[in-house]
Amino acid sequence: MELIKEISEILKDAHSRPASETNKLIDKKLAEPGTKGVREEWTEARVNSSCDNYGNIEERTCYKVNHGDGTSSPPWCDDWHCK
C-alpha cells in the first residue's frame, strides 16, 4: 500500500511537468531497495489532419506503474506530437 500512496503523491502534479520528469521521480522510487513495481509504457496514435507531412498521424507515449499486486497507477502521458 505504501508504494501506491507514494506513486499517487508523485502523480498529483504530473500534469504540471513533462512526463520525462515524472518518469525520473517514479524510476527513483522504484529503484529503492525492497520496492516492488514496474513502470510500463505504450504508444498511442490518432489521426490528425494537421500532421499532413507525417501521414496525418500523431502519437504520444503513456506510462503507468504496475504495483505488483494486481493494481496499477493512473496513466500519465507525453504531449501529442506529429509522428
C-alpha positions in Angstrom: 0.0 0.0 0.0 2.9 2.4 0.7 4.0 2.3 -2.9 0.5 3.1 -4.1 0.4 6.2 -1.8 3.8 7.4 -2.8 3.2 7.0 -6.6 -0.2 8.8 -6.1 1.6 11.7 -4.5 4.1 11.9 -7.4 1.2 11.8 -9.9 -0.8 14.5 -8.3 1.3 17.2 -10.0 2.2 15.1 -13.1 0.1 17.5 -15.3 2.3 20.4 -14.4 5.6 18.9 -15.6 6.9 17.0 -18.6 6.3 13.2 -18.5 10.1 12.7 -18.5 10.4 14.4 -15.1 7.6 12.3 -13.7 9.3 9.2 -15.1 12.6 10.2 -13.3 10.7 10.6 -10.0 8.9 7.3 -10.4 12.0 5.4 -11.5 13.9 6.7 -8.5 11.1 5.5 -6.2 11.0 2.1 -7.9 14.8 1.7 -7.6 14.7 1.9 -3.8 15.6 -1.4 -2.1 12.6 -3.5 -1.3 10.3 -1.7 -3.6 8.2 -3.9 -5.9 6.7 -2.4 -9.0 7.3 -1.8 -12.7 6.8 1.3 -14.9 5.1 0.2 -18.1 4.9 2.3 -21.3 3.0 2.1 -24.5 2.4 4.3 -27.6 -1.0 5.7 -28.6 -1.7 7.1 -32.1 -4.6 9.0 -33.6 -5.4 10.7 -36.9 -4.8 14.5 -37.1 -5.2 16.2 -40.4 -2.8 19.0 -39.3 0.0 16.4 -39.4 -0.2 16.1 -43.2 3.6 15.9 -43.6 3.6 13.0 -41.3 0.8 10.8 -42.8 -1.9 12.5 -40.7 -0.8 10.6 -37.6 0.2 12.0 -34.2 1.3 9.9 -31.3 2.2 10.1 -27.6 3.8 7.7 -25.2 1.9 6.8 -22.0 3.1 5.3 -18.7 1.7 3.6 -15.6 3.1 1.8 -12.6 2.1 -1.8 -12.1 2.2 -2.2 -8.3 2.7 -5.9 -8.5 -0.5 -6.7 -6.5 -3.0 -6.6 -9.4 -3.4 -2.8 -9.3 -1.9 0.0 -11.4 -1.5 3.7 -11.0 -3.4 6.1 -13.3 -1.6 6.6 -16.5 0.3 9.8 -17.5 1.4 10.7 -21.0 3.7 12.8 -23.1 2.1 15.5 -25.2 0.8 14.6 -28.6 3.2 15.2 -31.5 3.1 14.5 -35.2 4.7 11.1 -35.9 
